[in-house]
Amino acid sequence: MPCASSSMRSLCVLFIVVLACAGIVTKINTKSPARTGVAHLLTERDPPAGFATARRPRTFEFPADHSAHPRFRSEWWYFTGNTTSTTGKAFGFQVTIFRFALSPQRSESRSKWRRSSIYLGHFAISDIDAGIFHHFERRGRPALDLAGTRDNPLRIWIRDWAIELTDPDTESWRITAREAGVGLNLTLRAQRPVTPQGDRGLSTKSAQAGNASYYYSIPRLAAVGTIETPGAVHHIRGNAWFDHEWSTSALAEGQLGWDWFSLQLDDGSDLMLYQIRNRNHIDPASHGLLLQANGVRTEVDSQAIQLTVERHWRSPASGVRYPARWRLTIPEHDAVLTVTPRFPDQEWRKSFTYWEGAVEVSGVARGRTVTGTGYVELVGYE
């Protein structure tokens, strides 16, 4: 979706679109490196006046904190997953809705057309067997209920794309989206409790005070429902991942891009990892979180992770060269994993160009062979 970790990654996408909608940016060259088109716009020394910033750990309250936080400038609800149909076909999916405030105050206008926020939606289906990446983007303002967030029950939507909390007690969700003959209608039920990221929900992005987000995940949900590709409806089951994040921060000076991983292994463990790339090194704010099947939580410092790129892929459409296979080593946990895209071309080519797609995992952890799936996001490559 964050511009570091899942928070900053998605803010970049949202902010560039908001600038375009507001008339600040009139043209985006999607063949330019993402860091050139986005990072320079998002690098700022001070947050905008009037918005709240994330500065200390937070005690989350649910279901209230699943909803919107309008005192903060930006926010996103992000679902990804890997699934298999009843006929054995494999699919990845992403559904994300972003909220971006144009001003720190709610609009006092009575006009149904004037609102103080913009919503952006990203929806993608990775047809693994066919090697086809279907991806779509929507944007809208809350005028006439075309987009927005509503509580009791919680619903976040852009027209008929929607994220709904159907049962707060079991953390059950429904996500729906459809565009150009491609769609999904999924029911998700948490297999793990809500998991705060960072320091009790405070996820720092740089050494600068306030350059942080409030961030939690549900690292594993059981997914069941239908995925539609042109001319076919597939009944699927699989695993999903949910992130929710809100902040008023942006890229710190010198941060060029990031690599973000969410991995779900067949031994029941889950791993979130992000690396923020500076000009000559990995930013110390980079971080990871390992959740074992028994619920044991381990924070993984960036110095304790070795992430080696073993292969690259160059997009024939954009010319951007991306990492396309990684060797991930966590010596403290006796883990050596290979992470590989389930097919190479899962490049987003909408408001700007970046890579986000389904991956597969194989290797050894604590002396046992493991496999798994996940999602990776890559921003700032050229």
N, C-alpha and C positions, 0 to 999 in steps of 0.2 A: 504498500500500500503501500520505514518509516522511515533535518534530513540525515538521519542516522537511525539505525535499528528500524523496527517497524514504524515508529512514529515519524521520524524525519523522512523516511522513504515516501510515504504516502502524502505528506504535506507538500512535497515537491510537485507531485502530479496535480494536486488540488490547487495549489497556489498559482501555478502557471495558467491553469484554466480560468481561475477567478480573475487574474489580471487581464486575460483576453476578454472575458465577459464584461469587465469593467471599463475596457477601452484603454488600459494602460499598455498592454501589449497587443499590437494589431496583427502580427504575423509570427508564426512559429515555424522555423525551419526544422522539420523532423529529421533531416539528415545531418544536422549539427550534433556534436556530442552532447549528451544530456547534461553534463556538468557545465558546458558553456551556456546552454540555454536556460538552465535552472539555477545552478549553484550561485552564479553571480547575482541573480535576482533575489535569492534567499539569504545571502550573507548579510548579517546585520549585527551591529554592536549592541543595540538596545531594543527591547520589545516595544511594540506600539503602545502608546499611552492609553490607559483605560481598561486594558485586558488583564485578567489574572494570569499569574505564572506559577509553574510548579516548582516549589522551593523546599518542601519538606515531605517526609513520608505521609501517607494517607491511610486512614482506616476506611476501607470501602464498605458501603452499605448497599445491599441488594434486596429487591431489584432496582432500587432508585438509581444506582450508579451505572446500570445498563443503558440509561437514557442519556439525553443530551446535556451538555454542560456549557451553556451559552456565555458564561463569563470568560471562557477561553476562546481563542481565535479559531482554532481548528480542531477537528475531531473525526474519527473514522471507526467504522464497524467492518471487520474484515474476516471473511470466511474463505478457506481453501480446503480442498480434499482430493483424495484419490479413491476411485470406486471401480467396481467390476459389475457388469450386467449379468443377468441370468443366463445369457448365451456365451459368457466368457469375454466380452469386449471390455477394454479398460478405458476409463475416462478420468481426467482431472478437471477440477472446476475452481473458479474464483468468483465470488460476489463481494463487492466492497461498496459501501456508501460513505461518502465524505461530506462533512459539513464545514463551511467556512464562513466566518462572520465578517461582513464588510465594515462594521463599526462595533464598538464595544457596548453600544446601547441598542436595545430593541427599538425598532421603528415605532414612532408615535403616530404615524400617519394612519388614517382610517381607510386609505385606499387598499383595495384587495390586491393591487399590483405592486405596491411598494413594501418590500421586506428587507431586513438587515442581514440576510444570509443567503448563501448559494449552496446548492447540493450538487454533487457529482457522483455518478455511478459507474463502476467498472464491472463487467460481466464477461467471463471467458469460459469456454469449454475446450479442453485439450483432448482431441480424439486420438488416443495413443496408437491404436492399430492402424489408422489411416494416416497418421502423421500430419493432421490438420489442426491448426490453431484458430478457433473461432473467437473473436474478441470484439467487444462493443463498448461504447461509452455514451453516457447520457448526462445532461446537466439540467438544472432547473432551480427556480426559486419557489418559496412556499406560497406564492400567489395562487389563489383559487384552489388550494390544497393539491397542487401539482407535485409538490415534494415537501418533506418535513419529517418531524418526529412527534409522536403522540404517545401519551402514557395510558396505563390502565385499560386495556393491555398495551404493552409497548409495541409500537410499530414505527419503523423507519422506512421511508419509501421515496421513490421518484417514479411517478405515474404507476405503472403496474409492476415495477421492480420493487420488491419488498423484503424486509427482514422483520420477523415477528417473534416475540417471546410468547410461546403458547402455554408454558407451565413454569412459573418461577421456582417452584419447589423442586422440580427435577431438572431444571435448566434445559428445558426442551424448547426448540426453536423451529421455525419454518422459514425457508428462503425460497423465493420465486422470482424468476426473470425469464423473459422471452424476447427474442429479436431475430428477424429475418430467418425464421424456420429453425432457430436454435433456442433451446430453453432448458430450464430445470424447475423442478418442484420437489423439494427435499424436506424431510423431517429429520431433525438432528436432536440427539439426546446425549447429554454430557456423560462421559465415562470417567472423568476426573473432576475434582472440584475446581472452582475458580482459583486461578493461581496468580498472585501479584508478581510482577516483574521488578527487577532492580531491588532497591532498598525499600521494602514494604510498599511497593507500588510506584515509587519515585524512580524513574529511569533517566539517568543523566546522559547527555549527548556530548558534552565537552566540559572543560574546566570552568567555563563562564557560568556565574550564578544565574539561575533561572532558565538556563538552556537545558530544559528537561521536560519530561511529560509524565502524566499519570497513565499507567499502562498495566493491564492485566490480560490474562489469556485463559481460555479453556483449551488445553493442549490436545485433548482427544474427545471427540464426539462420534457416536455411531450415526451414520447417515443411511437413510433409506428413502426411496422415491423413484422419480423418473428423470432421465436426461433425454432431451430431444436433439437429434441432428437432422439435417435436411432429409425428409422422407422417412424418418424412422423414430420410434419412441423406445427407449431402453429402460427396463426396470433394473435398478442398481442397488448395491449395498457397498459400504466402505467406511472410511474414517475421515473425519474433518478436523479442522483447527480453527479456533476463533480468537481474534485479537480485538481489543477495544482500547483506544488511546485518545487522549486529548491534551492539548498544549497551546502555548503561545510562542514557542521557540522556532528557530529555523537553523539553517546551516551556520556553524561557526566559521570564522575566517580560516581559510586554508583547507577545509574539508572538501574533498573532490567527489566522493561517491561512497557507496557502501555495498556490501554483500550480506544478505540476510537469509538464514536457513531456518526452516521448521521441519524437523524430522521425526517420524513415528516408526519405531522399530518393533519387530515381531516378538521381542522378549517383554513387551509391555512398557518399555522406557520411551521417553520423549525428550527431544533436545531442541532448544532454541539458541541460535547463535547469530550475532551480527558483528561485522568488522567494518569500521569507518576508515576509509582510506584518506590519508593526508598526502601531501606531495611526495614525501620520501619515506613514509612509515605508516604503520597502523596506529590509529589514535588510541590512547590509553582508555578512552571511554568505551571501547569495544568490550563486548560482554557475552556470556553464555549462561544458560540454565539447563541443568540435566535433572530430569524427574525419573526416578526409577519406578518399576512396576509396583513396588511396595509403598510408594508415596514419599520416599526419602528424597529431599530436595538438596541439590548441590549447586551453588553458584560457581561458575567457571570463569576465572580471570582470563583476559586475553593473552597474558603471558604463558598460560598453561595449555594453550591450544596451538597446534601446528596445522595450518591450512595451506596445502601445496596444490597449485594448479598443475594438472597433468596433461590437459588438452585444451585447445581453443576451437572456436567456431566463428567464422565471419559471416554476417548476415548478407545475403545477396541483395536484399532490398535497401538496407541503410548503409552498408559497408562497415558497420561497427563490429569490432572483434571482442567476443565475450569468452570468459572461461567456460569450458564445457565438460570438465571432469575435475574432481578434487579428491585429494587424499587428506582426510581429517584424522588427526592423531591427538588423543587426550591421554598422555602418559599416566596421569594420576589415576585414571579409571581403566587402564589397560585396554584402551579402545583404539582401533585402527579401522576407519570406515572409508569406503569409496562411494562418492556421491556423483551420479551421472544423470543428465537430463533424459527423460523418457523418450524424447525426440528433440532435435536441436532447435528447430524454428518455433519458439514460443515467445517471439519478440513482439512487444506492444508497439504499434505504429498508429497512435492516435494523437493526443495533444502534444506528446513528445515521445521519443523513442527510448525504450528500456527493455529489459528481459525479465519476465516472470513466468515460471512454469513448473510443471510437475517433474519430480526427480525420483530416482530409485536409489536404494542404499544397500550395500553389502559389506561384510567385513567381520571383525571379531571384537567382542566386548567381554572383558573379564573371562577370557578363555573360551567363550562360547561363540559359535557362528551365529550371526544375526543378519537379517534382511529387513527391508522396510521401504517406505515411500515418504514423500514430503514435498515441500515447495521451496523454491529459491528465488530471490529477487536480486537483480544486478543493475546498478545505476552508476553512471559516471564513466562509462567505457567509450572508447573511440576506435 
